[in-house]
């Protein structure tokens, strides 16, 4: 499963994982930083989870400071 965070403008902000997980619930945490460790600015972000067969799910995240 590939999981990444994107900004409202569509640019990739952070790759969270690209790994296989067993069936069932899995928890991932985003520390609200980009791939270079810089703090994300307040605003809307999108989390995309894509499985090996190409199925994707998207969730909206709001970062407030």
C-alpha positions in Angstrom: 0.0 0.0 0.0 1.2 3.5 -0.9 0.1 6.3 1.4 1.0 9.9 0.7 -0.1 13.4 1.7 -0.9 16.0 -0.9 -1.4 19.8 -0.7 -4.6 21.4 -1.9 -2.7 22.3 -5.1 -2.0 18.6 -5.8 1.7 18.6 -5.0 3.0 15.7 -3.0 4.0 16.8 0.5 5.0 13.6 2.2 5.2 9.9 1.5 4.0 8.1 4.6 4.6 4.5 3.5 5.0 2.1 0.6 4.7 -1.3 2.3 2.5 -4.3 2.6 0.3 -4.7 5.6 -1.7 -7.7 6.9 -5.5 -7.6 6.5 -7.3 -5.5 9.0 -6.8 -2.1 10.6 -3.5 -0.3 10.3 -2.6 3.0 11.9 -0.2 5.5 10.3 0.7 8.9 11.8 1.7 12.1 10.0 3.8 14.4 12.1 2.6 17.3 9.9 6.0 17.8 8.2 7.0 17.4 4.5 9.6 15.0 3.2 12.4 17.4 4.2 11.1 17.8 7.8 9.7 21.2 7.4 6.4 22.0 9.2 3.3 22.0 6.9 1.5 25.3 6.7 -2.1 25.6 7.9 -4.6 24.6 5.3 -6.3 21.7 3.5 -4.4 18.5 2.6 -5.4 15.2 1.1 -4.3 11.7 2.3 -4.3 9.1 -0.5 -4.0 5.4 0.1 -3.5 3.2 -2.9 -3.4 -0.6 -2.9 -1.3 -2.8 -5.1 -4.3 -3.4 -7.5 -4.6 0.4 -8.0 -7.6 1.0 -5.8 -7.4 4.4 -4.1 -9.1 6.1 -1.2 -8.8 9.8 -0.3 -9.4 11.7 2.9 -9.3 15.4 3.5 -7.1 16.7 6.4 -7.2 20.2 7.9 -4.1 21.5 9.5 -4.7 24.4 11.9 -2.2 26.2 14.1 
